[in-house]
């Protein structure tokens, strides 16, 4: 082995030390409509929002963090970090597949791993959410929810909902 070759036993993977980084509070805020703000100003560049979204994590305690190999900082999120803005429908009934596209360009098949659920808000009204990745959700925009409502059909118990990927998702909580 060359004298200049690094000792592979001493090389650390970049993410091994992430929990050793001093946590920070970033002045980044995601509004309930999916808009991202830094120091009160709108982040208007979609590519920058997608970059931040790619390093967004939610801890088990419900806090949101931007985590890179060099730093980690907590941010605030009013509701869900993403918005479901488009729905693609193929098939019918139990064979239907629903694909949701978010405001940052992610597309997921609504299925067991990306479940549609209704959650009651402070105003006691149900709001639809889909798990996008890890513990990160997208709240469905009103037009997308109306599309789902138009597809609603009763299950064997009479609950109204939609089928996707062989799963039935009730539209009432």
Buried (B, 14 or more C-beta within 10 A) or exposed (E): EEEEEEEEEEEEEEEEEBEEBEEEEBEBBBEEEBBBBBEEEEBEEEEEBEEBBEEBBBEEEEEBBBBEEEBBBBBBBEBBBBBBBBBEBEEEEEEBBBBBBBBBEBEBBBBEEBBBBBBEEEEEEBBBBBBBBEEBBBBBBEEBBEBBEEBBBEBEEEBEBBBBBEBBBBBEE
